[in-house]
Amino acid sequence: MTRGRLAWWTSAAVVGLAALFVAAWTLTACSGSAASQVDYVVDGPLVTYNTNTVVGAASAGAQAFARTLIGFGYHGPDGQVVADRDFGSVSVVSGAPLALDYQIADNAVYSDGKPVTCDDLVLAWAAQSGRFAGFDAATQAGYADIANVDCIPGQKKARVTFAPDRGIVDYNQLFGATSLMPSHVIADQLNADVTTALLGNNAPAVAQIAKLWNSTWDLKPGLDLKRFPSSGPYRIESILDGGAVVLVANDRWWGPKPITKRITVWPQGPDIQDRVNSRSVDVVDVAAGSSGALATPDGYERSDGPSAGIEQLIFALRGPLADPKARRAFAMCTPRDMIAHDAGVPIANSRLDPATDDAVSAGDGAADAAKFAKPDPAAARDALGGAPTTVRIGYQGPNARLAVTVGQITKSCAPAGITVSDVALDTSGPQALKDGKIDVLIASTGGATGSGSTGSSAIDAYDLHSGNGNNLSGYANPQVDGVISGLAVSADAAERVRLLAEAAPVLWGDMPTLPLYRQQRTLLMSKRMYAVSKNPTRWGAGWNMDRWASVQ
């Protein structure tokens, strides 16, 4: 994934033109016309419109809403950030300190007729900066380094200035698709000026704003659609029983009209194979193996490839695994080699450089990880002093691959005196870990069922930074915090390797998480579908759903 700033701009025109060309070619070269309806299956539940909360970031919301709540950039097919010129533009004012001007398009308007304004940037920053209490934000990465956002309420321009020496290399990750929530929805509920309250740090008002930001956009049947306006080509029409979300073309969208008028986004369920066999689903974008041996019938094509997220064990730092010694013992008996082999990929050792490539893993933990590569139940038993232990492992179900993984761990750890209890969750994995219902969560980056990755290792690394919402273990180490902070502002490859090497022995000693393998993705689609492509980030194939066409 790119770490440079220029790639954002140079790739924009190429990807944008390519998407438009494919869509145009589709409808002229094929004999039929585009169908009005597409059915799209994603990794997990669709529980909130706000994918910036801890639970929202771990859900499949980003896959569903990448073209419903847009921003200054989106993630292209290789995970790169592409500038979204329909939404607005970003210009660098100065480099030291880093200052950026954000200009929202003059005709940018929500589906309810309210204009998109700089107030939405202020809300996104405040919610994710860590400066204001009460916000259940998944990450503070990048936003915590912003010193101030200059915004005149109701205007379409904002200047964002970063703290001295905190010039975030991947600043193009900020204020992108799905990150900007409609602040006017909260303002209308409170009958108050949200921006003035936040910039003035009005504590009582901020507490109310935070409470509404956390919960206003929960998805459930019978929701008040007035609170769910869209800033993109699609808007929410309804929520179906079972949690599917129906998206329809947004009549107020000012950019190129979506080719398919209606897309129903379905949470992954046990019936995927049946739906594929009956030709009642057009696109399936899920973790490889999560639906078992998903067969590809006639009329469909399949593509498998790596995501930028790491499947891992995320430990609760309490209960039976409160002591680092207990976590290391559990890691010793976990058959990482067998688990990765069954996934068809190498073992992943990286915790702080997951979104790029494991080629740097020699400096990012390979040596420290060596004793945890293959299971050693005897060593694990000795480390525990022979004391029997019971550990509850949870994962978002149904998931055939993770169920097998738990079975492998159960068998391997039994000789160490560790009894493993399999907990298939029908609720949010991060919430279950937080509530003490499980001791270990198997999930990808940030606790996600899907990729979970932003496409930036520097941003993803914050899931081990103290105080971060998606630091699900609640892990805190000042030395590791310093490394993560350094990675965010360093574009120097040698310095990054040094920082990764510094953190590796600390993380393998403290063991807040245990990386297993790079999560693989399966994209299954009808041969009638055009312009659908895989994506290694948490936004998945949905990144360009407005260009999809099902040709009849």
Secondary structure, DSSP 8 states (H G I E B T S, - for coil): ---SSHHHHHHHHHHHHHHHHHHHHHHHHSSS-B-SEEEEEESS---BS-TTBHHHHHSSHHHHHTTTS--SEEE-TTS-EEE-TTTEEEEEEEETTEEEEEEE-TT-B-TTS-B--THHHHHHHHHHSS-STT--BS--TTGGGEEEEEE-TT-SEEEEEE-TT---TTGGGTT-TTT---HHHHHHHHTS-HHHHHHTT-HHHHHHHHHHHHHTTB--TT--GGG---SSSEEEEEE-TTS-EEEEE-TT--SS--SSSEEEEEE--TTHHHHHHTT--SEEEEETTTTSS----TTEEEEEEEEEEEEEEEE-SSGGG-SHHHHHHHHHHS-HHHHHHHHTS-B---SSSTTS-GGGGGTTTHHHHGGGSS--HHHHHHHTTT--EEEEEEEESS-HHHHHHHHHHHHHHGGGTEEEEEEEESS-HHHHHHTTS-SEEEESGGG-SS----S-HHHHGGGGSTT-TT-TT----HHHHHHHHHHHH---HHHHHHHHHHHHHHHHHH-SEEEEEEEEEEEEEETTEES----SSTTGGGGGGGG-EEB-
